[in-house]
Amino acid sequence: MQLKIITHERIVFEGEADEIVIQAQTGQIGILKDHIPFTTVLEIGVTKVRQGNKIRYFATMGGVFQFKDNIATILTDVCEDGCNIDVTRANDAKSRAEARLADTSAKIDSQRAQAALARSLARLKAALNK
């Protein structure tokens, strides 16, 4: 099947895939060739793409997944290939988000801090699974 991962800025990935695992709002979903057509909303998480014996991981920051006629498309604001993620930077972002959430005296936007934590965890998972 064909997969294309697209952001506003560029095509992050385009190629054949034997298996795709996405993080939907309802949980993790695996897609194989000839899957029934469907569309779903993506959560912040990791998209796993298997090409034969090779596996690639992408940190996907939400978006929409569509599958029809063995063509899969992910439209997302931000997507990073796990091979290109700076682990030190992602760890720093994780630490900052955790500190903001732990500081009960500070006036913070907890949803924003939770989202920052989720993004940093997705980046770390994609980078460390490579």
Secondary structure, DSSP 8 states (H G I E B T S, - for coil): -EEEEE-SS-EEEEEE-SEEEEEETTEEEEEETT---EEEEEEEEEEEEEETTEEEEEEEEEEEEEEETTEEEEE-S-EEEGGG--HHHHHHHHHHHHHHHH-TTS---HHHHHHHHHHHHHHHHHHHT-
